[in-house]
Structures are given as C-alpha cells and as structure tokens.
Amino acid sequence: MVWWWMFFAVFILAMLALDLGVFNRKSHVIKMKEALLWTLFWVTLALMFGTGIYFFYGHGKAMEFLAGYLIEYSLSIDNLFVFMMIFRFFNVPHAYEHQALFWGILMALVTRGVFIFAGVALINTFSWVMYIFGAFLIFTGIKMALNKQTEVHPDKNIAIKLLRYIMPVTNRFSGAKFFIMKGDIRYATPMLAVLLALETTDILFAIDSIPAVLAISKDPFIIYTSNVFAILGLRSLFFAISGLMKLFHLLHYGLAAILTFVGVKMLIEDFFHVPVAASLLVIISILAVSIVSSVIWPDLKNEEGEVPPVTMKE
C-alpha cells in the first residue's frame, strides 16, 4: 500500500505540473469545448484508477472508490454555484479563473488529507463518532432541502479580514500574481483574497463531504484518492457547466437526499449493513432523478435571467 501512496502522489503532482506548466501556462478564457475535454479527461483517469483498484484490491474496494467518487463529485457540482458567486463578488477576469481554481484545489488537496486522516483516526479510536457524523449529515441534508437560497458574503470571511489586517491589499488585479511591490511595500492582490475565499469555502464543504464518504469506506487511501480525483475534475467541470447551471435547479434536493441517506446509513451500520453496491445504486438513482426532473420542470424564474440559487454549507 505504501507503493500505491507514492505512485499516486507522484502521478498527481506530475499531472498538476503538466496542467499549469504546459497546457495552461498562459492565462486564457476556458471555452466550453476545452472544458468538456478536460472534464472527460479527469473522469476517464478516475475510472482507470478505479479499474486498477479492482484488479489489485478486488471488487469491494473498487466499489467503495466509485461510490466515494460519485458522492464527492456530485456535492462538488452544487459547490460550483458558490465558486461562481465568489468570482462575481471579486470581479475576477475570466482569464484568471483557471489559476485561482488551480491553486485553490492544490491547497484543498492538503486540507482534505488532514481532515480525512483525522476523521478515520477518530472513528477507529471512538466508534461512537460515527453516530455524530450520521446525525450531522441528516441535519445538513434537511437544512439543504429547506434552505434553497443562502447569500454569500466573502467580505465577511475571517481569513480575508485577517489578510487585510496583516498587509495592504490592492483593488486591482495584476495578472495572476498574488503579491506586487509598490516602492518598498509589498501588497496583496485581489487574487490572493479570492484564493483565501475559495479555500475557506472548501473547508466548509469538506465538513459535509468527508463524513459522507466515511459512510462508504474507512480506508484512508480509498477516501483520499476518491476526493482528489473529484476535486481535480472540479475545475474543468466549473467551466463546462457554468453557463448551464440554471438547468440543475433541483439538484440541491438530490444532494440533500444523498446526505440524508448516508447519514442514516451511518446510524444503522451496527444494526443493518447496507452493501456498497446498494449505496452506489441509490446515489446514482437520486442524482439521475434530480437532474432529469430539473430538465423536465425547468425553473422559469432563472430562465428569465435571475441568478441561480446558491447553497452555502455552513
């Protein structure tokens, strides 16, 4: 398993270096075709990795990886609404959105790892923590279903307030730079504030998504790799569907149902075991129903030009 960890780390770092250093070395606006191709690329890589797990570790681990990947990826779709609002708030030029998401995701790889290992350690040490996670997911699912709209206020973000307290922040972007020098004084650019907003928002998302994946698997390798592949595909997915988000206006109900389902699964685990294959079927069915329903019954308000509702996990 150590060799798998080493291989995975080297592979991911190589792909990120290739992404930023070769294919996206110059800032540019990501077109729909390019975004769809990158989305297909990352999804294909995830499926190939899952196939490798199947051959080396068996059917059970492969199913755990796929279920964890679907949960994380589906929750990430809802999170894209919030990322869009952050970009709108800071008036981020479209050409710099890719860099902002790239560095935000790179930081998320570290924080997700910390949360995952901490969560697994807690469950292995204190089995009753599963009940707390389960109850929290049910609460979050109900809250998500009832609260369709939540405003996003990056200006009230504690990390951004701390940044402004530590050093001056300019009002204008300077390319994709995080810092610039004016005379002898170093200034932070709005790009750094955007990065902090994205990262602190992702931490809030992780509080929901990681316990959800823990309901599927207790293997740190399976949990972390499924998370990584999901968030790596998040960047390209953002550009692929940012213009089509109004079509998924019922998706948050499906995500609420998924969170509630995995929460119940955690609560009854000691009394009734839900097979991973059954969990995977439930997740896929809920996603399919919510997406198809959104297309059949479109949101007329959003078709008239209103901003799509944002679900902010607190």
N, C-alpha and C positions, 0 to 999 in steps of 0.2 A: 504493500500500500504506500510506503514511503516513495517508491519509484513513481507511482502514479501521481502523487502530490508534486514531485519535482518536474515530471513531464508536463503536468497541467500548468504549473507556474511558468515554465519556460515558454510553452506554447502560447499562453495568453499574453505574456509580455511581448513576444515576437509579433503577434497579431496586432496589438495596440501600436507598436512601433511602426509596423507596416502601414497601418491605417493613417496615423498622424504624420509620419515622416515621408511617406511616398504618395499615397492616394489623395491625401487631403493636406499636403504640405502648404498649399496656398489657400487663403480664405476665399470661399466662394459660396454662392447660394446653392443649396442642395435641391435639385429638381426632383420631381416625382419619380421619373424613371430610375434615376440613380439611387434614390431612397428605397424603392421597391427591390432593386437588385441587391443592395446591401442587406435589406431585411431578409430576403431569400437566402443570402449567403450565411448569415448568422443562424438562421433557423436550420439550415442544412448542416452546419457544423454541430449544432446541438444534437440533432438526430443522429449524426455519425458518431458523436461521443457516446450517446446513449446506446448505440449499437455495439460499440466497443465494450461498454459495461456489461451488456448482455452476454457477450462471448467470454469475457474474463471473470465475471462475478455472478452470472446467472440471470434468470428471468425476473426474480423478485427485486433485485437491486435496480435492474433496468426500468421496471415499472415504477419504482419509487422515484427514480430520476425524472422520468417523463411526467409523473403526477406533480412533483415539486416544481418542475419547469413550467408546466401549464398554469399552476396557481400563481407563481411569481410573475409570469408574463402577462396573465390576464389582469392582475392587480396593477401592473405597470401601465397598462392601457389607460386605466382610469387616472393614474397619476400624471399622464401627459397633459390633461386639462390644466393642472396646477402649474406645470412647467411652462405651458403657453402663457398663462397669466403672469408669471414671473418675467418672462421675456417682454410682454407687453408693458408691464409696470416700469421696467428699466429702459424701454425703447431700444432693445438690443438689435443692432443691424442684422439682417438675415444672414449676411456673410460670416458673422462671428458666432452664430448659434451653435454650429458644429463644435467649435473649440470649447465653448462653455460647457456643452453636454459631455464632451470627451473628458475634460479634467474633472467634472463633477462625478462622472461614472468611475474614473480612476480612484478618486477618494472614496467612493462608495464601496469599491472592492475591499478596501482596508476596514472600513467601519462595519460592513456586513460580516466580514470574517470574525471580528471581535464579538459581535452580537451572537453569531451562530455558535462559536465555541463556548461562550458564556451560557447560552441557553441550553446547550447539550450538557454542560457540566452541572448546571442547576438541576436538570431533570434526572441525571444519573445519581446526584447526591441526595436530592429531595424529590421523591416521586410525586408528592402531592402538588408540586409546582404545575404539573400537567392540568390539574383542575383549575388553577388560577388562570393559566393560559386559555383553557377552554371557555371559561366564563367570560374572560376578556374578549375573546373573538366573537362570542354570541352577542355581547353588549355592543361591540363595534359594528357587527352586521346589522343589528336592529337600528342603531344610530344612523348608519349609512342609508338604510332604506327610508327612514323617516325624514332625514335632513337632506333634501335634494340640493339645496344651494347653500354654499358657505363662501364668504368673501375671503380673499387672500390679501394680506397686508404685509408685504415684505419690509415696509418701512418700520414696522414694529418688531422685526426679527432681532432677537437679542444679540446674535453674532454680528449683524450689521451695525447695530448700535455700538457694540464693543469696538469694531473696526474704526468707526468714526471717532471714538474716544481715544484710540491709540495713535492714529495718524490721520492727516488730512486726506480727503477723498475728492477727486476732481469730478466735474459734472459732465465731462465729455469722454467718449471712448478714444483710445489711442491704439487703433488696430485691435489685436487680440492680447495686448500687453496687460499685465496685472499691476505693474508699477511704472511710473515715469519720474524723471528728475526735473525739477524746476529750480534752477540755481543750485543751492546746496541742500534743498529739501526734497525728500522722497514722498511722492504722492501715490496713493492707491487709486486705481481707475475704477469706473463702474463695473468693469468685467470681473474684478475681484469680489465686489459686492454680489454680483449675480452668482458667482461660484459658491459663495457662502450661503446664499439663499437656497440654491439647488441642493447643497449638501445637507443643511439642517432640515430641509423638507424631506430628503430621502431618509434621514434618521427617523423621522416621524412615520414614514411609510414602512420602514423596517420593523417597527414595533408591532405592526399588524401582520406583515407578510411572513416574517421568520417564524413566529409561533404557528402560523398556518401550515408551513412546510414541516415543522416539527411534529405535526399530527400525522404526517405521512411517513417520515423516516427519522431515525435517531442517529444515523450515520453522518458525521460531520462532512465527510468527503462528498456524499450524495447531496446534502443540503447546500453546501457551499458551491459546488460546481453547477447545480441547477440554478442557483441565484445568479452566479456570474454570467452564465450564458443568457439568462433572461435580461439582465440589466445591460449587457453588451449589445443586445439587439434592440434595446430601448431607444438608443439614439437614432438609428435609421428608421425605426418604426414611427418616431415623432414626426419626421419629415414626410413619411409616406402617408400618414393619415391626418396630419394637422389640418388639411383642408376638408377632410371628410368626417371630422369628429361629431358634427351635428347628427350624423346617421346613427350614432350609438347612444342616443339619449336614454335608453332603457338599460344600458349596460351596468350602471351602478346598482340596479336592483339585483341583477345576476351576481355581481360581486358580493353584495350583501348576503345573498343566499349561500354563496360558496363559503364565506367566512362563518356564517351560522352553522353550516353543515360540518365543517372541520372542527368548530368549537364543540358541537355535540359529540362528534367522533372522539374527541379527547376526553370528554367527561364520562363516556360509557366504555372507554377502552378496557377497563378492568373487568367489565361485566359482559361486554359483547364486542368481539373484534370484527371490524369492518375491513374486508380484504382490500389491498391496494388497488386491484383491478376494478372492484366495485366503486371505490372512491374516484378513480380516474374516469369511469363511465359517468358518474354523477356530475363531476366537474365539467366534462365535455358537453353533457346534455344541457346543463344550466347555461353555459356560455352560448351554445347554439340557439337555445330558446330566446335568450335576451337579445342576441344580435338579429335574429330573424324577425322577432317582434318589433324591433326598432325600425326595420325596413318596411314591414307591413303597415305599422301605425306610426308614421313619421311625426316629429314634433313640429307642428305648424308654426309655433312661436319662433323657433330657431330658424325655420325656413324664411321667415320674414326679416331675418338679419340680426336677431338678438344673440348675445354671446352665450355659448353653451354653458350649462350649469357646471360648477366646479365642486368636486367632492374633496374636501380637505380633511385628512385624517389627523386628528389632534391627539 
